[in-house]
Structures are given as C-alpha cells and as structure tokens.
Amino acid sequence: MDVGIVRGLAYYTGVVFEVFDRSGKFRAIAGGGRYDQLIAQQSGGAVALPALGFAIGDVVLGEIIREHALARAQMEKAIRAEGKPDIYVVIAKEERRAAAIPVIQELRDGGYRVDYPLEAAKVPKQFQMAEQLGARLAILFGDEWPKIAVKNLTTGQQQLVPEQELIAHLALNR
C-alpha cells in the first residue's frame, strides 16, 4: 500500500490504486479509484451514484505477455483457436462466386466463422488453405449447383445438400 499515489484526474473522491507487475519493471498495468460524484456531475445532478472504476493499459499488458514465454504461448494458442474458421467456402467454379457470397453472409449471421478465397484459386489449393486454417468443414460451390457439397475435413465425409437446406443441415451437425 502506497498512500502517496496520486491519480491525475480531478473526479476521484476516495481511494485510488495502481496495479504493477511483481518485478516492478513496467509502468502501471491498471489504475483507478472511487469517483462518487462523477455521475452526478455528468447528469447535471439528476442522478447520484457511488462508483468505482479502472482502466487497463493494453500496451503494458502486451509488453508483459511478450516478456513471459508461457503467457505468450498461451496467448498465441488462444488466438489461433479463436481465429480458426468453422467453415471454409471453396469456390470451384468462379461463376458460382456470386451465389456463394450471400450464403457466406447467411452463415456468418448464423454465428459461424467463415473464410473463403478472395480471388480465383485452384480447388486443391483452396482445400489446402482450409486445412491450414483449421476449418472443420469445407463447403464447395461447383458443378452440383444448386446443391452444395459439404465436406467434413476431419472425417473426409462429403454430402450434397440443397442450398435452401444448408443452414438447417449445418445446425443439425454443429
């Protein structure tokens, strides 16, 4: 406890605090305090509520994470896991791209993380990208249109599904 801490904002009305790493190598990770009059000031006196708040310095937190190998590894693992698409859309026939785009949007609106090639690419390269990204499913827009091939990239199983049934099919197999 350091009674000499002074935060630079005039709206603090009580205890203020700062959070540091144990080594003290970095500047404050977070800081805050009591500001019981702030809401009254902001509302022109219409509402008065006691308050406590803080802010975290993302730059300092990033420096600390980069400094500690285990924390860095865990962060990188979480980013990779969160960044994986659920579905990779393979556009086998470039003339099907216009049909694929609204389906991609509908899938995203349904909560799926979806990725697709932004420019024409050969089908094997697109499947390779789907696997590199860690997608669970690939959806293929090709000669079968208006049916869509849905391939489970883990098991290799593939099914043809009519476009209008795609969302329901995916929901059943989620």
GUTIDO-697258 format. One record per residue (C-alpha): residue number from 1; x, z, y; residue in one letter. Coordinates in steps of 0.02 Angstrom, whole numbers, plus 50000, padded with zeros to 5 digits. Layout:
NUM | X | Z | Y | A
...
//
This chain:
1 | 50000 | 50000 | 50000 | M
2 | 50067 | 49949 | 50169 | D
3 | 49974 | 50020 | 50319 | V
4 | 50075 | 49905 | 50431 | G
5 | 49986 | 49744 | 50375 | I
6 | 49900 | 49659 | 50520 | V
7 | 49796 | 49503 | 50492 | R
8 | 49789 | 49385 | 50640 | G
9 | 49601 | 49365 | 50653 | L
10 | 49504 | 49474 | 50776 | A
11 | 49346 | 49487 | 50670 | Y
12 | 49420 | 49608 | 50542 | Y
13 | 49338 | 49779 | 50559 | T
14 | 49419 | 49881 | 50421 | G
15 | 49541 | 49869 | 50278 | V
16 | 49645 | 49710 | 50270 | V
17 | 49751 | 49655 | 50123 | F
18 | 49876 | 49527 | 50063 | E
19 | 49923 | 49482 | 49884 | V
20 | 50102 | 49438 | 49837 | F
21 | 50191 | 49390 | 49677 | D
22 | 50285 | 49533 | 49595 | R
23 | 50455 | 49466 | 49641 | S
24 | 50410 | 49451 | 49824 | G
25 | 50492 | 49281 | 49828 | K
26 | 50345 | 49190 | 49905 | F
27 | 50237 | 49220 | 50057 | R
28 | 50062 | 49292 | 50030 | A
29 | 49962 | 49210 | 49892 | I
30 | 49799 | 49276 | 49965 | A
31 | 49741 | 49383 | 50109 | G
32 | 49580 | 49451 | 50181 | G
33 | 49484 | 49605 | 50226 | G
34 | 49324 | 49683 | 50294 | R
35 | 49230 | 49598 | 50434 | Y
36 | 49067 | 49690 | 50453 | D
37 | 49021 | 49615 | 50622 | Q
38 | 49059 | 49431 | 50587 | L
39 | 48886 | 49380 | 50525 | I
40 | 48804 | 49467 | 50674 | A
41 | 48923 | 49375 | 50791 | Q
42 | 48889 | 49207 | 50709 | Q
43 | 48699 | 49232 | 50706 | S
44 | 48684 | 49294 | 50885 | G
45 | 48639 | 49467 | 50822 | G
46 | 48493 | 49404 | 50715 | A
47 | 48573 | 49461 | 50551 | V
48 | 48696 | 49601 | 50523 | A
49 | 48775 | 49618 | 50351 | L
50 | 48936 | 49703 | 50296 | P
51 | 49060 | 49580 | 50224 | A
52 | 49224 | 49566 | 50133 | L
53 | 49317 | 49402 | 50113 | G
54 | 49481 | 49324 | 50068 | F
55 | 49569 | 49157 | 50057 | A
56 | 49696 | 49095 | 49931 | I
57 | 49844 | 48989 | 49981 | G
58 | 49843 | 48840 | 49863 | D
59 | 50018 | 48785 | 49914 | V
60 | 50093 | 48956 | 49873 | V
61 | 49995 | 48964 | 49711 | L
62 | 50061 | 48791 | 49665 | G
63 | 50240 | 48847 | 49701 | E
64 | 50220 | 48999 | 49588 | I
65 | 50145 | 48895 | 49448 | I
66 | 50286 | 48768 | 49459 | R
67 | 50413 | 48911 | 49456 | E
68 | 50348 | 48985 | 49291 | H
69 | 50362 | 48870 | 49141 | A
70 | 50220 | 48949 | 49041 | L
71 | 50098 | 48942 | 49187 | A
72 | 50149 | 48762 | 49222 | R
73 | 50125 | 48713 | 49039 | A
74 | 49952 | 48795 | 49034 | Q
75 | 49900 | 48709 | 49196 | M
76 | 49959 | 48539 | 49133 | E
77 | 49866 | 48565 | 48969 | K
78 | 49706 | 48610 | 49062 | A
79 | 49722 | 48458 | 49175 | I
80 | 49746 | 48343 | 49025 | R
81 | 49597 | 48419 | 48934 | A
82 | 49485 | 48409 | 49088 | E
83 | 49541 | 48234 | 49129 | G
84 | 49501 | 48160 | 48958 | K
85 | 49357 | 48039 | 48964 | P
86 | 49215 | 48066 | 48842 | D
87 | 49188 | 47879 | 48834 | I
88 | 49296 | 47728 | 48867 | Y
89 | 49200 | 47568 | 48900 | V
90 | 49284 | 47415 | 48826 | V
91 | 49233 | 47254 | 48911 | I
92 | 49268 | 47123 | 48777 | A
93 | 49183 | 46982 | 48870 | K
94 | 49216 | 46979 | 49056 | E
95 | 49043 | 46903 | 49086 | E
96 | 48971 | 47069 | 49020 | R
97 | 49055 | 47172 | 49158 | R
98 | 48901 | 47156 | 49270 | A
99 | 48794 | 47229 | 49130 | A
100 | 48921 | 47367 | 49094 | A
101 | 48932 | 47438 | 49271 | I
102 | 48753 | 47507 | 49281 | P
103 | 48771 | 47580 | 49105 | V
104 | 48933 | 47665 | 49158 | I
105 | 48844 | 47740 | 49307 | Q
106 | 48698 | 47798 | 49200 | E
107 | 48820 | 47881 | 49079 | L
108 | 48909 | 47969 | 49223 | R
109 | 48742 | 48025 | 49293 | D
110 | 48706 | 48096 | 49120 | G
111 | 48860 | 48206 | 49129 | G
112 | 48983 | 48101 | 49030 | Y
113 | 49160 | 48070 | 49091 | R
114 | 49179 | 47883 | 49079 | V
115 | 49327 | 47769 | 49109 | D
116 | 49341 | 47580 | 49098 | Y
117 | 49464 | 47442 | 49142 | P
118 | 49455 | 47389 | 49323 | L
119 | 49517 | 47214 | 49282 | E
120 | 49511 | 47098 | 49133 | A
121 | 49619 | 47151 | 48987 | A
122 | 49632 | 47105 | 48804 | K
123 | 49522 | 47208 | 48688 | V
124 | 49666 | 47286 | 48587 | P
125 | 49747 | 47343 | 48748 | K
126 | 49582 | 47422 | 48804 | Q
127 | 49563 | 47516 | 48639 | F
128 | 49744 | 47572 | 48654 | Q
129 | 49705 | 47640 | 48828 | M
130 | 49551 | 47730 | 48761 | A
131 | 49657 | 47816 | 48629 | E
132 | 49797 | 47858 | 48752 | Q
133 | 49672 | 47938 | 48869 | L
134 | 49599 | 48040 | 48726 | G
135 | 49423 | 47969 | 48735 | A
136 | 49308 | 48022 | 48594 | R
137 | 49203 | 47863 | 48597 | L
138 | 49226 | 47683 | 48646 | A
139 | 49078 | 47577 | 48697 | I
140 | 49103 | 47391 | 48678 | L
141 | 49018 | 47260 | 48785 | F
142 | 49043 | 47095 | 48694 | G
143 | 48956 | 46958 | 48594 | D
144 | 48825 | 47078 | 48523 | E
145 | 48741 | 47099 | 48694 | W
146 | 48607 | 47164 | 48724 | P
147 | 48665 | 47278 | 48584 | K
148 | 48816 | 47385 | 48620 | I
149 | 48947 | 47434 | 48492 | A
150 | 48981 | 47621 | 48492 | V
151 | 49142 | 47670 | 48404 | K
152 | 49193 | 47848 | 48364 | N
153 | 49380 | 47844 | 48395 | L
154 | 49409 | 47997 | 48286 | T
155 | 49322 | 47935 | 48128 | T
156 | 49329 | 47747 | 48159 | G
157 | 49141 | 47732 | 48126 | Q
158 | 49053 | 47599 | 48229 | Q
159 | 48869 | 47565 | 48259 | Q
160 | 48770 | 47435 | 48354 | L
161 | 48644 | 47515 | 48472 | V
162 | 48518 | 47426 | 48584 | P
163 | 48563 | 47457 | 48767 | E
164 | 48397 | 47544 | 48806 | Q
165 | 48431 | 47669 | 48664 | E
166 | 48614 | 47704 | 48708 | L
167 | 48589 | 47864 | 48809 | I
168 | 48472 | 47940 | 48678 | A
169 | 48593 | 47890 | 48539 | H
170 | 48739 | 47972 | 48628 | L
171 | 48639 | 48129 | 48664 | A
172 | 48598 | 48148 | 48480 | L
173 | 48782 | 48131 | 48434 | N
174 | 48856 | 48235 | 48575 | R
//
